[in-house]
Amino acid sequence: MPPSLRVLQTPAQHLRFRLVSDRDVLPEALTSVVSVESLLVLAAYAVLGGLYLLVVPLVLFFWMNKRWHQMGKVERLGIYGMVFLFFPGMIVFAPFLNLRLQGQGEV
């Protein structure tokens, strides 16, 4: 693993960089139990899971709400395919979002 850079402040408020190892950055107790590579894999899974369950479904909800009446056939097909793909994340947000179309008001 390449060493990380850490910024140190001197009394004169100048910045200087010092190379530190991964052992200096992570707590000693954590790295004695789990290797740094395993922590990187767990972090990658957390990022991908967050994208799958949180970020992309929210973008899909708001995209569909904004473009519902302007979508063409191909765009609608692509959006429906993404809804199918990201369905678990959309179920997470469905009880909390009310994105009903506004309608025409009082008739």
N, C-alpha and C positions, 0 to 999 in steps of 0.2 A: 504494500500500500504506500502511495506517495505521502510524504509528510504534509501536514496542513500548515496554513499560515495563521498566526495569531497576532493581533495588533496590540502593542504595549504602549501605554502612555507614560512619558517621562515627566518630571516636574516642569520642564520647559514647554510642555504641551506639544512636543514634536512626536510624530508617528514614526515608529521604526518597526520592522517586521522581523520576527524570529521564527525559525522553523521548529516545529514541535512534532512529536510523534503522536500517533493515534491514542496511545496510552495516556498522554497528558490531557487529551480533549475529553475522553469518556471517563466516567467514574470507575475507579479501580474495582469495586465490587461487581459491577455489571460486566466488565471485560474478563473477569476471572471466571464467570459462570458461562457466558455466551461469547463466541468469537465475534470479531468485528464484521467478518463476512456474513455471518448469520444475521446480525443486526441490520446490515445493508439490505439483505433479502427481505427481512420483515418490514423495513421501511418502504421498499419498493412495492410490496403487497399492500401496505396501508395506503400508499399514494394511488395505486391502480384501483383499489376498492373504493376509495373516496371519489375518484373520477366516475366510476361505474354507478355508484349508489347515490351520489350527491350532485356533482357538477353537471354532468351531461343530462340527467333527467330534468333539472331545473332549467337548463338552456332549452331543452325540447318543449317544456311547458310554456315558457314565455314566447318561444318562436311560433308555436302553433297559435297562441292567443293573439299574437300580433299579425300574423299572415294568413289567418283562416280563410278570408274571402278573396285573397289575391293569389293564392297558391295555384300553380299549374298542375297538370297531371303528373309529370315526372317528379316535381318537388313533393307533392302529396304522397306519392308512392315511396319516395325516399324517407320522408318523415314517418310514415306508418311503419316502414321497415325498422327505423331506429326506435320507434315506440315498442315494437315487438322485441328488439334486442335489449333495450334498457328497461323492460317492464318491471323488474324487481325494485329498481330505484324510483320508478314512477309511482308504484304502490306506496312507497314510504311517504311521499309528499301528497298523495291524493287526498287524505283526510284534512289537510291543513290549507290547501289552495282552493280558492273559489275563482276560477277563471272562466266563468260563463260568459257567453257573448252578450253584449249590452242590449241588443234588440232595437226597437224603434221608439222606445219611450211609451208614453200614454197615447192611446189611439182614440 
